[in-house]
Amino acid sequence: MPDLSQIVKAYDVRGVVPDQWDESLAELFGAAFARVTDADAIVVGHDMRPSSPGLARAFARGAASLGVDVTEIGLCSTDQLYFASGYLNLPGAMFTASHNPARYNGIKMCRAGAAPIGQDSGLAEIRALVEGWADSGAPELAAQPGTLTQRDVLADYAAHLRSLVDLTAIRPLKVVVDAGNGMGGHTVPTVFEGLPLELDALYFELDGTFPHHEANPLDPKNIVDLQARVRETGADIGLAFDGDADRCFVVDGRGEPVSPSAITALVASRELAKHPGGTVIHNCITSWSVPEVVKENGGTPVRTRVGHSFIKAEMARTGAIFGGEHSAHYYFRDFWNADTGMLAALHVLAALGGQKGPLSDLVAQYDRYAASGEINSTVDDQAGRMEAVKAAYERREGAELDELDGLTVTTANWWFNLRPSNTEPLLRLNVEARDQETAAEVRDEVLSIVRA
């Protein structure tokens, strides 16, 4: 029996193909997904990885074998699959391993209306069914198998996004986009079509082997080409998408990265202008500037744990209009509470094109503090190192501790969060302070304990 503990993660399925999973296992996942969602019909899409079409079709066959009709939307971004799930009101499955190397693939699953599926909301049951069938034989087939139907929803997806942000009156902008050979190369041309944007396309060829760089813009080395092109051409803005194009990173006209917290604050201010008094979700390691800007614009900030299943659950619970994370995931009530980097990018383009100044001036009001960025430390004893840090700060005068997600220590002049990785022997540190010198001091002090 395959070891599913290696590939079934907290929020999705992900592993090396064919070493850890293959099309025969994908077919069982399709059947299990159909059983757990109890749906009459589902929607399935996939990214540009070499293994994706075969895995997606096997999943579709598995669902159809239990009598479920399958709409196959083919090549798509993850947020395009979420759109299809919401637009068609069907459970959905997206075949992608996001920014992981080419030999990986995975499945992101959701219920109808793009509602998330994680360990506590169906993924554990799906895994149990797959394990049972892999051990004792295939599930009992339906007397009448479901149908497989192909449908292209790219134009509908683009039209929906553009209905949410008015870009018709903006000044012309020169925009460099690095798609990283991922699905942004598929979605950006259709979404941007007809807008007053001069598009400079970098690495738009769909290639799941990622020949130019990893499709992970969170790593600074992967946006070097984008930064250089923006500077060379005098572009107004640069955008970088990850492999499945659900995250978007921004660089300004100087080629300098704009922090996702600043983007969160900017988009929050725009969404609050449309929905006065609304609630905005932010995770516990976004900048102090995010709740400040939300309050200044008449909204209610709500702090939550890191991770899309927590954000989406809190969005649904509070009726929030928007949510943002430090990792450049942006969630919108108008997009079924799902994350879409493309919609966040359109908001930034609308804000930039609606005034005369450069992006650096526009975002300065939202980028108020000095931050360390995320610093990873490899440790043998995550719990022990966390306890050592907690002991060092719990008696610190003026310090407040909370353990909503890892350990957060807050004072009047700085805060830090230390969290264990769920998948690796790492502790992740984020520090923010009122000035760079203090941020560096706090960073070095915490790291001296973590790495002792």
ROVOLO-914965 format. One record per residue (C-alpha): chain; z, x, y. Coordinates in pm, 1 decimal, decimal comma, padded with zeros to 6 digits. Each point is the difference from the previous one (the first is absolute). Layout:
% residues N
cadena c3 c1 c2
A Z X Y
...
% end
This chain:
% residues 452
cadena c3 c1 c2
A 00000,0 00000,0 00000,0
A -00081,6 00137,9 00348,2
A 00292,1 00111,9 00217,5
A -00026,5 -00248,0 00284,3
A 00311,0 00141,3 00169,4
A -00224,6 00281,8 00124,2
A -00252,7 -00227,8 00170,2
A 00179,9 -00321,9 00100,7
A 00162,8 00086,9 00333,2
A 00220,1 -00201,8 00233,9
A -00291,6 -00178,1 00168,9
A -00311,3 00069,5 -00205,4
A -00161,7 00162,8 -00302,0
A -00115,8 00358,7 00046,9
A -00089,8 00287,4 -00231,9
A -00257,3 00248,9 -00122,9
A -00315,8 -00141,8 -00165,8
A -00058,3 00018,6 -00295,1
A 00308,1 00208,8 -00089,6
A 00262,8 -00259,3 00094,5
A -00203,5 -00320,6 00000,5
A -00354,3 -00121,1 -00058,9
A -00221,9 -00310,0 -00011,3
A 00161,4 -00137,2 -00317,5
A 00336,2 00003,6 00175,1
A -00155,3 -00144,7 00318,6
A -00122,2 -00293,8 -00208,4
A 00356,7 -00067,9 -00116,4
A 00123,5 00023,6 00359,2
A -00259,5 -00261,9 00095,3
A 00122,7 -00236,7 -00268,8
A 00364,1 00060,3 00094,0
A -00075,8 -00055,1 00369,7
A -00167,9 -00331,4 -00084,1
A 00298,4 -00105,3 -00210,9
A 00268,9 00096,1 00254,3
A -00176,9 -00152,2 00301,1
A -00088,0 -00311,6 -00204,7
A -00320,6 -00026,5 00200,3
A -00320,9 -00186,5 -00074,1
A -00195,1 00261,3 00195,2
A 00052,0 00350,9 00143,8
A -00188,1 00249,9 00219,5
A -00059,6 00366,3 -00090,6
A -00129,4 00291,1 00210,0
A -00021,6 00377,7 -00025,4
A -00043,1 00322,0 00196,5
A -00259,9 00277,1 -00034,9
A 00169,3 00209,9 -00271,3
A -00226,0 00074,8 -00297,3
A 00233,5 -00184,3 -00238,4
A 00053,4 -00306,3 00223,1
A -00295,5 -00226,2 -00093,0
A 00067,0 00027,4 -00375,0
A 00374,2 -00056,3 00036,1
A -00049,5 -00298,5 00232,3
A -00253,4 -00161,0 -00234,6
A 00231,9 00054,6 -00300,9
A 00285,8 -00166,3 00192,4
A -00231,0 -00291,7 00082,6
A -00096,0 -00034,3 -00367,7
A 00366,9 -00006,6 -00097,2
A 00077,1 -00279,0 00245,6
A -00310,5 -00195,3 -00099,7
A 00096,7 00023,2 -00367,4
A 00299,7 -00221,8 00082,7
A -00223,8 -00261,3 00163,1
A 00034,3 00122,1 00361,2
A -00301,6 -00000,9 00232,6
A -00047,3 00334,9 00178,4
A -00164,7 00061,0 00337,6
A -00112,6 00363,0 00013,2
A -00039,5 00126,1 00357,9
A -00105,2 00351,2 -00106,6
A 00043,8 00291,9 00239,3
A 00268,7 -00074,5 00256,4
A 00294,7 00139,8 00191,0
A 00348,7 -00105,0 -00105,6
A 00043,7 -00215,1 00310,6
A -00338,3 -00160,5 -00078,0
A 00142,9 -00100,0 -00339,9
A 00308,6 -00141,0 00174,9
A -00234,7 -00191,9 00229,1
A -00182,1 -00143,6 -00301,2
A 00332,1 -00099,6 -00159,8
A 00103,7 -00179,4 00318,2
A -00339,1 -00145,5 00090,8
A -00070,3 -00129,3 -00352,0
A 00368,8 -00071,3 -00072,9
A -00017,1 00187,5 -00332,6
A 00211,5 00267,9 -00165,6
A -00171,2 00336,3 00038,6
A -00025,5 00345,9 -00155,2
A -00126,4 00311,8 00176,6
A -00103,4 00307,2 -00198,2
A 00088,5 00309,1 00201,3
A 00232,0 00298,7 -00000,5
A -00005,9 00011,8 00380,6
A 00026,1 00363,8 00111,3
A 00071,7 00148,9 -00345,4
A -00246,7 00254,9 -00147,0
A -00322,4 -00115,2 -00167,4
A 00132,6 00003,1 -00358,6
A 00255,4 -00271,5 00089,1
A -00052,9 -00373,2 00016,7
A 00223,7 -00301,8 00031,6
A 00040,4 -00373,0 00058,0
A 00156,3 -00168,5 00302,6
A 00069,5 -00363,4 -00086,2
A 00093,2 -00303,9 00205,8
A 00050,8 -00372,4 -00044,4
A -00205,9 -00261,5 00183,7
A 00015,8 00043,6 00375,6
A 00044,1 00378,4 -00042,1
A 00369,3 -00041,6 -00092,2
A 00119,8 00332,4 -00145,6
A 00064,1 00069,7 -00366,2
A 00259,0 00269,5 -00070,4
A 00258,1 00079,2 -00265,1
A 00217,3 -00296,2 00101,3
A -00286,3 -00242,6 00059,3
A -00214,3 00014,9 -00312,6
A -00087,2 00362,3 -00072,7
A 00281,2 00044,4 -00255,7
A -00122,8 -00309,4 -00188,7
A -00359,3 00126,4 00009,1
A 00111,4 00334,6 -00143,1
A 00201,3 -00169,8 -00277,0
A -00300,3 -00210,5 -00105,4
A -00232,9 00302,1 -00003,9
A 00246,6 00201,6 -00206,5
A 00038,4 -00284,1 -00247,8
A -00372,7 -00053,0 -00040,6
A -00072,8 00373,3 -00022,6
A 00256,4 00024,1 -00280,5
A -00080,9 -00310,6 -00201,9
A -00354,4 -00101,4 00086,8
A -00190,1 -00185,7 00269,4
A 00115,2 -00327,6 00157,7
A -00114,0 -00332,9 -00136,4
A -00337,6 -00077,3 00157,6
A -00089,6 -00323,2 00177,0
A -00234,9 -00240,4 -00174,8
A -00224,5 00010,8 00306,6
A -00016,0 00338,4 00181,1
A -00010,0 00012,2 00377,1
A -00306,5 00089,0 00206,0
A -00077,3 00322,3 00187,6
A -00161,1 -00061,8 00340,2
A -00102,5 00257,4 00260,2
A 00062,6 -00067,5 00367,4
A -00034,9 00217,7 00312,5
A 00279,3 -00067,8 00250,9
A -00052,3 00298,5 00233,5
A -00159,6 -00205,5 00278,2
A 00272,9 -00265,8 -00025,5
A 00266,9 00272,0 00012,6
A -00154,2 00155,9 00311,1
A -00036,8 -00337,4 00170,5
A 00365,0 -00085,9 -00067,0
A 00124,4 00329,1 00145,9
A -00216,2 -00037,4 00307,4
A 00124,3 -00355,8 00051,7
A 00350,8 00143,9 00043,9
A -00079,9 00264,4 00265,2
A -00238,2 -00055,4 00291,3
A -00206,1 00314,6 00058,6
A -00293,6 -00164,5 00178,1
A 00109,1 00098,5 00352,1
A 00115,2 00358,4 -00061,0
A -00163,6 00298,7 00165,7
A -00231,9 00206,1 -00223,6
A 00192,0 00247,4 -00214,0
A -00105,5 00303,3 -00201,0
A 00186,0 -00017,3 -00332,6
A 00009,6 00263,7 -00273,4
A 00096,1 -00140,2 -00341,4
A 00085,0 00221,2 -00300,1
A -00025,8 -00215,9 -00312,0
A 00083,7 00289,7 -00232,3
A -00277,4 -00115,6 -00239,4
A 00217,3 -00306,5 -00060,2
A -00038,9 -00370,2 00057,7
A 00005,4 00023,6 00378,8
A -00361,7 00112,7 -00037,4
A -00068,4 -00341,1 -00153,3
A 00194,4 -00222,3 00243,4
A -00023,6 00168,8 00341,7
A -00377,2 -00046,6 00060,5
A 00022,5 -00375,8 -00059,9
A 00322,3 -00050,1 00197,7
A -00127,2 00205,0 00298,1
A -00351,8 -00146,7 -00000,8
A -00101,7 -00138,0 00340,2
A 00312,4 00123,9 00180,9
A -00028,0 00226,2 00310,0
A 00093,6 00302,0 -00210,9
A -00199,1 00318,9 -00053,4
A 00092,7 00089,6 -00358,0
A 00003,0 00363,1 -00112,2
A 00036,1 -00022,2 -00378,3
A 00165,3 00280,2 -00196,3
A -00014,6 -00001,6 -00380,6
A -00116,3 -00360,8 -00042,3
A -00173,4 00075,2 -00332,5
A 00198,6 -00177,1 -00271,8
A 00111,9 00276,0 -00236,6
A 00311,1 -00033,8 -00213,8
A 00008,0 00375,4 -00062,1
A 00092,7 00054,0 00369,7
A -00224,1 00301,8 00063,0
A 00109,4 00069,1 00358,7
A 00376,7 -00054,3 00001,8
A 00267,2 -00220,0 -00156,9
A -00015,5 -00355,1 00131,7
A 00361,1 00022,8 00118,6
A 00019,1 00021,4 00380,8
A 00381,3 00020,3 -00014,1
A -00047,1 00369,1 -00087,7
A -00096,1 00183,8 00322,3
A -00255,6 00221,9 -00175,7
A -00210,7 -00306,6 -00080,8
A -00059,0 -00100,6 00364,0
A -00108,2 00346,1 00122,7
A -00370,6 -00091,1 -00018,2
A 00062,1 -00323,9 00190,0
A 00197,2 00178,5 00272,0
A -00273,0 00263,3 00039,2
A -00277,5 -00261,2 00025,5
A 00188,2 -00201,0 00263,2
A 00050,2 00313,3 00210,3
A -00357,9 00122,7 -00047,1
A -00162,7 -00329,1 00097,6
A 00240,5 -00120,3 00267,4
A 00067,1 -00319,2 -00196,6
A 00250,8 -00253,2 00128,3
A 00182,0 -00037,6 -00332,8
A -00003,7 00107,8 -00363,5
A 00091,1 -00215,9 -00299,7
A 00071,1 00121,3 -00354,1
A 00026,9 -00230,9 -00301,3
A 00154,6 00080,0 -00336,2
A -00189,3 -00038,5 -00329,3
A 00034,6 -00376,6 -00036,6
A -00010,5 -00048,6 00379,5
A 00318,2 -00204,2 00030,4
A 00160,0 00262,0 00227,1
A -00138,5 00124,5 00331,3
A 00103,8 00309,3 00197,1
A -00087,1 00055,3 00364,4
A -00071,7 00309,7 00209,5
A -00041,0 -00014,1 00376,5
A -00280,3 00138,5 00215,8
A 00162,3 00345,2 -00001,1
A -00007,3 -00002,1 -00381,1
A 00378,1 -00037,8 -00015,6
A 00151,3 -00229,3 -00267,0
A 00158,9 -00322,5 00125,0
A 00313,6 -00082,1 -00195,5
A -00009,0 -00316,6 -00212,3
A 00319,9 -00106,0 00178,7
A -00185,3 00005,5 00332,8
A -00281,8 -00203,2 -00155,5
A 00258,1 -00244,0 -00140,6
A 00152,7 -00043,5 00346,3
A -00340,6 -00043,2 00166,5
A -00119,7 -00261,1 -00249,9
A 00338,5 -00175,6 00010,9
A -00029,8 -00040,1 00377,4
A -00347,1 -00153,6 -00042,6
A 00107,4 -00236,0 -00278,3
A 00303,6 -00109,5 00204,4
A -00231,6 -00083,5 00291,0
A -00178,5 -00241,3 -00238,7
A 00319,9 -00124,9 -00167,5
A 00283,2 00012,0 00257,7
A 00347,3 00042,2 -00144,0
A -00126,8 00102,2 -00342,8
A 00172,3 00218,7 -00258,1
A -00131,7 00350,9 -00074,1
A 00095,5 00192,4 -00314,3
A 00040,7 00377,2 00001,0
A 00132,0 00227,3 -00271,1
A 00307,8 00216,3 00038,5
A -00189,9 00318,1 00089,2
A -00224,0 -00124,8 00277,9
A 00083,1 00124,9 00347,5
A 00271,5 -00141,0 00225,0
A -00291,4 -00093,3 00227,7
A -00112,9 -00278,5 -00235,0
A 00302,6 -00233,0 00030,0
A 00027,1 00092,1 00370,0
A -00358,9 -00107,1 00071,0
A 00041,8 -00315,6 -00209,2
A 00306,5 -00102,1 00202,3
A -00166,8 00092,7 00330,9
A -00285,4 -00234,6 -00091,9
A 00232,3 -00287,9 -00086,1
A -00010,6 00038,4 -00377,3
A 00260,2 00042,4 -00273,0
A -00008,9 00325,9 -00198,0
A 00111,4 -00007,7 -00364,4
A 00065,7 00323,6 -00188,8
A -00075,7 00024,7 -00370,8
A -00047,0 00245,5 -00285,2
A -00309,8 00216,0 -00042,6
A -00268,5 -00146,6 -00226,4
A -00255,8 -00277,7 00013,4
A 00181,4 -00237,0 -00235,4
A 00311,4 00008,0 00223,7
A -00204,5 -00038,1 00319,0
A -00204,5 -00290,1 -00137,9
A 00310,0 -00176,1 -00133,6
A 00171,2 00033,6 00339,0
A -00316,2 -00116,8 00176,7
A 00002,2 -00314,6 -00212,7
A 00375,9 -00056,4 00037,6
A 00005,8 00033,8 00377,9
A -00345,6 -00133,3 00086,4
A -00066,7 00332,1 00176,1
A -00326,2 00036,8 00189,3
A -00043,6 00373,0 -00069,8
A 00151,4 00294,2 -00184,6
A -00054,8 00375,5 00013,6
A 00098,8 00306,7 -00198,3
A 00012,5 00372,9 00077,0
A -00263,2 00051,5 -00271,7
A -00265,1 -00194,0 00199,3
A 00021,8 -00323,6 -00197,3
A -00030,7 -00296,5 00238,4
A 00071,1 -00358,9 -00107,0
A -00116,3 -00317,6 00175,1
A 00103,5 -00362,6 -00036,7
A -00360,5 -00089,8 00088,1
A -00107,8 00202,6 -00305,8
A 00222,6 -00172,3 -00257,6
A 00284,4 00246,9 00077,8
A -00210,0 00271,0 -00166,1
A -00067,8 00348,5 00131,6
A -00330,5 00083,2 00165,2
A -00067,2 00325,0 00182,3
A -00330,9 -00139,5 00120,6
A 00165,0 -00279,0 00199,3
A 00243,5 00249,2 00155,0
A -00298,3 00220,0 00094,8
A -00170,9 -00295,3 00170,1
A 00316,7 -00065,6 00203,2
A 00008,0 00363,2 00115,5
A -00370,6 -00010,0 00092,3
A 00052,0 -00324,0 00193,8
A 00297,9 00145,2 00188,4
A -00184,9 00324,3 00078,1
A -00322,8 -00175,5 00099,2
A 00186,1 -00249,8 00216,9
A 00112,2 00265,9 00249,4
A -00151,7 00310,7 00159,9
A 00239,3 00276,4 -00100,2
A -00004,8 00222,6 -00309,7
A 00183,6 -00092,9 -00317,0
A 00258,6 00273,3 00060,7
A 00110,9 -00173,9 00321,3
A 00000,6 -00341,1 -00168,8
A 00225,0 00103,8 -00290,7
A 00234,6 00219,9 00207,6
A 00209,6 -00306,5 00084,3
A 00054,9 -00058,7 -00372,0
A 00065,7 00363,0 -00101,7
A 00340,8 00060,0 00153,9
A 00190,3 00235,9 -00228,9
A -00028,9 00328,9 -00189,3
A -00053,9 -00032,3 -00376,3
A 00002,4 00243,0 -00289,9
A -00254,8 -00178,2 -00214,7
A 00079,7 -00045,2 -00368,9
A 00136,4 00316,1 -00165,0
A 00019,8 00017,5 -00380,1
A 00249,6 00214,0 -00192,2
A -00016,6 00052,1 -00375,9
A 00350,9 -00036,7 -00147,0
A 00146,8 -00003,8 -00350,1
A 00272,5 -00253,7 00080,7
A -00114,1 -00267,9 00242,9
A 00323,2 -00200,9 -00017,4
A 00221,4 00307,2 00038,9
A -00187,9 00128,6 00304,2
A 00005,4 -00347,0 00157,7
A 00377,4 -00017,5 -00049,3
A 00044,2 00345,3 00154,0
A -00189,7 -00108,1 00312,4
A 00195,1 -00325,5 00019,3
A 00331,7 00187,6 -00026,8
A -00105,3 00234,2 00279,8
A -00071,6 -00284,3 00243,5
A 00228,9 -00289,9 -00088,5
A 00282,7 00144,4 00209,0
A -00224,6 00118,5 00283,8
A 00126,4 -00153,9 00325,0
A -00245,2 -00247,4 00148,0
A -00213,7 -00014,1 -00314,9
A -00085,8 -00326,3 -00176,0
A -00109,3 00005,0 -00365,0
A -00193,7 -00263,1 -00190,4
A -00159,2 -00002,7 -00343,6
A -00264,4 -00271,0 00031,4
A -00257,0 00251,2 -00126,3
A 00137,0 00339,4 -00093,6
A 00241,4 00126,0 00267,3
A -00049,2 -00056,1 00372,7
A 00231,6 00173,1 00248,0
A -00024,2 -00110,8 00363,9
A 00160,9 00131,9 00319,5
A -00071,0 -00064,2 00367,6
A -00245,7 00289,6 00017,5
A -00158,4 00026,3 -00346,6
A -00037,1 -00154,3 -00344,1
A -00116,6 00116,7 -00337,8
A -00089,1 -00168,0 -00327,8
A 00016,4 00172,8 -00337,7
A -00159,0 -00180,9 -00295,1
A -00063,7 00094,3 -00363,8
A -00355,5 -00030,1 -00128,0
A -00044,1 -00263,5 -00273,0
A -00254,4 00208,1 -00189,9
A 00076,7 00369,2 00064,9
A 00312,3 00224,5 00019,0
A -00017,7 -00004,7 00379,5
A 00216,8 -00095,5 00294,2
A -00192,0 -00114,8 00309,5
A 00147,3 00069,7 00343,5
A -00100,5 -00159,3 00332,2
A 00171,4 00093,8 00326,9
A -00040,6 -00140,7 00349,7
A 00178,1 00106,1 00318,7
A -00020,4 -00035,1 00375,8
A -00143,5 00353,0 00029,9
A -00176,2 00252,2 -00223,5
A 00283,5 00252,0 00000,4
A 00252,7 -00252,7 -00130,0
A -00243,9 -00124,6 -00263,6
A -00044,2 00356,7 -00126,3
A 00377,5 00060,1 -00008,2
A 00069,0 -00316,3 -00201,1
A -00291,9 00071,8 -00234,4
A 00123,9 00351,7 -00073,8
A 00359,9 -00114,1 -00047,2
A -00092,1 -00270,6 -00253,6
A -00243,6 00226,5 -00184,6
A 00266,9 00270,5 -00032,1
A 00207,3 -00250,1 -00202,6
A -00290,4 -00146,0 -00198,0
A -00130,8 00341,7 -00098,5
A 00335,9 00171,5 -00051,0
% end
